[in-house]
Amino acid sequence: MKPVFLLIPGFGSSQLWWEYEYDIKTESIKHVDFLDNLKKIGYVYKITFPWFNIDYYFKNPDKKTANKWKKIYEKYKPYTSNIDFTLDDLDYNNICKKLYNNLREKYPKNKIIPIGHSYGGPIAHIFSKLYPKDCQFCIILDGSPLGKTLQQNFYEKYEKKNEKMIKKTFPNNDALQKILHKIKTEENTNKEQQKIYKLVSFKSTVWKMNNLSLSDNIKLSIPTYFFRSYHTDYTKNIGINPYKKMWNIWSKEEPKNVPEGKYIFYIDAPHYLWYDKKCSDDIINHIKCFI
């Protein structure tokens, strides 16, 4: 029986980005064959989280850019209008339980191979921890780190400054629903949308900091393979990707925090590893070997 790949996207990402890439040079969408090659091995179950569908309501102030993306949205539909979620839905355990139940409705008996990218990496890890007997193995593509200390450092540097705003703006689900309703029904809600992104990031970091491990020694429930990019010059294109230095640190530290994992590194590869043809083919070949 073929396995089913559970594809968990990164922060702000659409399920569309598993098979399409936005080419900055040509300002167009181009097809990549990662998803096609996965489908040759097994079934694919992909999702876009409703909190990242917020992008559907974004109004770009630059008319030229707005018109360009309007055409892309009309053709490819990367996001939908569905932004219905609660504060409880952001809990990683609840995310995994919902993914499991929905996936099992379509694929009742197939072995599951969770594949998580970036933000989705720790979710894939938690999924495999909650359902080890259902999973064959786990794949993490340039995932955000699992170690407690790295999460605490990220919280201090990036999340702590938003804590007061988040507690004031989202004290309960009623407050969240009012803002979501405003985004759906009113114009010029970009500020509210940004607050939603900050909420999701904050809740994610705090949950990982408090639940992944009491230490930096993460135990794995099933074989887990980490594919990571490492940048030889993290100052290059800093405007496009200002987090290269941070990702380099994570790439160095994660093998110490998760010593049971298997690691494959790609030099100067993009964060979306499968956008690089060589990386994509190598990841697919590794998956074939693991199966």
C-alpha positions in Angstrom: 0.0 0.0 0.0 1.3 3.4 -1.0 2.2 5.9 1.8 0.5 9.3 2.0 2.7 12.4 2.3 1.3 15.0 4.8 2.6 18.3 3.5 2.8 21.0 6.3 3.8 24.4 4.9 5.9 27.1 6.3 4.9 30.4 7.9 2.6 32.4 5.7 2.8 29.8 3.0 0.2 28.3 0.8 0.0 24.7 -0.3 0.5 26.0 -3.8 4.2 26.7 -3.0 5.0 22.9 -3.0 4.5 22.9 -6.8 5.0 26.6 -7.8 7.7 29.2 -7.2 7.4 32.9 -7.6 10.4 34.0 -9.8 11.6 37.4 -8.6 13.6 38.0 -11.8 10.7 37.4 -14.2 8.0 38.4 -11.7 6.0 35.3 -12.7 5.0 31.9 -11.3 6.9 28.9 -12.5 6.2 25.2 -12.0 8.6 23.0 -10.0 8.4 19.2 -10.1 8.8 18.3 -6.4 5.1 17.5 -5.9 4.9 15.6 -9.2 7.8 13.4 -8.1 6.2 12.8 -4.6 3.0 11.7 -6.3 5.0 9.0 -8.2 5.9 7.5 -4.8 2.7 7.9 -2.8 -0.4 9.9 -2.3 -0.2 13.6 -1.2 -2.3 15.4 1.4 -1.6 19.2 1.5 -3.2 22.1 3.4 -3.1 25.8 3.8 -3.7 26.9 7.4 -6.7 29.3 7.7 -4.6 31.8 9.6 -2.3 32.2 6.6 -5.3 32.7 4.3 -5.1 36.3 5.8 -3.0 37.0 2.7 -6.2 36.8 0.7 -7.3 40.1 2.2 -4.0 42.0 1.8 -4.3 45.2 -0.1 -0.9 46.2 -1.6 -0.6 50.0 -1.6 1.4 49.9 -4.8 -1.1 49.6 -7.6 1.3 48.0 -10.1 2.3 45.3 -7.7 -1.4 44.9 -6.6 -2.5 44.4 -10.2 0.3 41.9 -10.8 -0.7 39.8 -7.8 -4.4 40.1 -8.6 -3.7 38.2 -11.9 -1.7 35.6 -10.0 -4.5 35.1 -7.5 -7.2 34.8 -10.2 -5.2 32.2 -12.0 -3.6 30.1 -9.2 -5.7 30.9 -6.1 -2.9 30.4 -3.5 -5.2 31.4 -0.7 -8.9 31.4 0.0 -11.3 33.6 2.0 -11.4 31.1 4.8 -9.8 32.7 7.9 -12.1 31.0 10.5 -10.0 29.8 13.4 -9.8 30.2 17.2 -7.0 30.7 19.7 -7.2 27.0 20.5 -6.6 26.1 16.9 -3.1 27.5 17.1 -2.1 24.9 19.7 0.2 22.4 18.0 -1.4 19.4 19.5 -4.8 20.6 18.3 -3.4 21.3 14.8 -2.0 17.7 14.6 -5.2 16.1 15.9 -7.3 18.0 13.3 -4.8 17.1 10.5 -4.9 13.4 11.6 -8.7 13.2 11.6 -9.1 14.9 8.3 -6.4 12.9 6.6 -7.7 9.6 8.0 -11.1 10.3 6.5 -9.5 10.2 3.1 -6.7 7.6 3.7 -7.9 5.3 6.5 -5.1 2.8 6.5 -2.1 4.2 4.6 1.2 4.8 6.4 1.7 8.6 6.8 5.0 10.4 6.1 4.7 14.0 7.5 6.8 16.5 5.6 7.1 19.9 7.4 8.8 23.0 6.0 10.0 25.9 8.3 7.1 26.6 10.6 5.7 23.3 9.6 8.8 21.4 10.8 8.0 21.3 14.5 4.4 20.4 13.6 5.6 17.4 11.6 7.7 16.4 14.6 4.7 16.7 17.0 2.5 14.8 14.6 5.0 11.9 14.5 5.2 12.0 18.3 1.4 11.8 18.7 0.9 9.1 16.0 4.2 7.1 15.8 2.4 3.8 14.8 0.7 5.6 11.9 3.9 7.2 10.6 6.6 5.5 8.5 9.2 8.3 9.1 9.3 12.1 9.3 10.9 14.7 6.9 11.8 18.2 8.1 12.8 20.7 5.4 14.7 23.7 6.8 12.5 23.6 9.9 12.4 26.1 12.7 14.4 24.6 15.6 13.2 22.1 18.2 15.6 23.0 21.0 14.3 24.9 24.0 17.2 27.4 24.3 16.9 28.4 20.6 13.2 29.0 21.1 13.9 31.1 24.2 16.5 33.1 22.3 14.0 33.7 19.4 11.3 34.8 21.9 13.6 37.3 23.6 14.8 38.7 20.2 11.6 38.8 18.2 8.5 37.8 20.1 8.8 39.6 23.5 8.3 43.0 22.0 4.8 42.0 20.7 3.6 40.4 24.0 1.8 43.4 25.4 0.0 44.1 22.1 -1.0 40.5 21.8 -2.4 40.2 25.3 -4.3 43.5 24.8 -5.6 42.8 21.3 -6.3 39.0 21.7 -7.4 38.5 25.3 -9.9 35.8 24.3 -11.6 34.3 21.3 -14.3 36.9 21.1 -11.7 39.6 20.5 -10.0 37.4 17.8 -13.3 36.9 16.1 -14.1 40.6 16.0 -10.8 41.3 14.3 -11.3 38.4 11.8 -14.8 39.7 11.0 -13.4 43.2 10.4 -10.8 41.8 8.0 -13.5 40.0 6.1 -15.9 42.9 5.9 -13.9 46.1 5.8 -11.4 47.7 3.6 -7.8 48.8 4.5 -7.3 46.2 7.3 -3.6 45.5 6.6 -2.7 46.6 10.2 -5.1 44.1 11.6 -3.7 41.4 9.3 -0.2 42.1 10.5 -1.4 41.6 14.1 -2.8 38.2 13.1 0.6 37.2 11.8 2.3 38.4 15.0 -0.3 36.5 17.0 0.4 33.2 15.1 4.2 33.7 15.4 4.0 34.5 19.1 1.7 31.6 20.0 3.9 29.3 18.0 7.1 30.3 19.7 5.6 30.2 23.2 4.0 26.8 22.6 7.3 25.3 21.4 9.2 26.9 24.2 6.9 25.4 26.8 6.0 22.0 25.2 8.7 20.6 23.0 11.1 19.7 25.7 12.2 20.6 29.2 15.8 20.6 27.9 17.7 20.8 24.7 17.8 17.0 24.3 14.9 16.1 22.0 13.9 12.5 21.8 12.4 11.2 18.5 9.5 8.8 18.3 10.3 7.6 14.7 13.2 8.0 12.3 13.4 11.7 11.4 15.4 13.3 8.6 16.5 16.9 8.6 17.3 18.6 5.3 18.9 22.0 5.9 20.4 24.9 3.9 23.6 26.5 5.2 24.8 29.9 3.9 28.4 30.5 3.3 27.7 34.3 3.1 24.7 35.2 5.1 25.1 38.9 4.2 24.3 38.2 0.6 20.8 39.4 -0.5 20.2 40.4 3.2 17.2 42.5 2.1 15.5 39.5 0.6 16.3 37.1 3.4 17.4 38.9 6.6 17.4 35.7 8.7 20.2 33.7 7.1 22.6 34.2 10.0 19.9 32.9 12.4 19.2 29.9 10.2 22.9 29.1 10.1 23.0 29.1 13.9 20.0 26.8 13.9 21.7 24.5 11.4 24.7 24.2 13.7 22.8 23.7 16.9 19.9 21.4 16.0 22.1 18.3 15.6 23.2 18.9 19.2 19.6 19.2 20.3 18.2 16.3 18.3 21.2 13.8 18.2 19.0 10.9 17.0 18.1 12.8 13.8 19.7 12.2 10.4 21.0 15.4 8.8 21.6 16.4 5.2 23.0 19.9 4.5 22.9 21.9 1.2 25.3 24.7 0.8 23.7 28.1 -0.2 20.4 26.4 -1.0 17.1 28.5 -0.9 14.9 28.2 2.2 12.3 26.5 0.0 14.8 23.7 -0.7 12.8 22.1 -3.5 13.0 25.2 -5.6 16.6 24.2 -6.3 16.3 21.3 -8.8 19.4 19.5 -7.5 18.2 19.7 -3.9 14.7 18.6 -4.9 15.9 15.6 -6.8 18.2 14.6 -3.9 15.4 14.9 -1.4 13.2 12.7 -3.5 16.0 10.1 -3.9 16.5 10.1 -0.2 12.8 9.6 0.4 12.8 6.6 -2.0 15.7 5.1 -0.1 13.9 5.6 3.3 10.8 3.9 2.0 
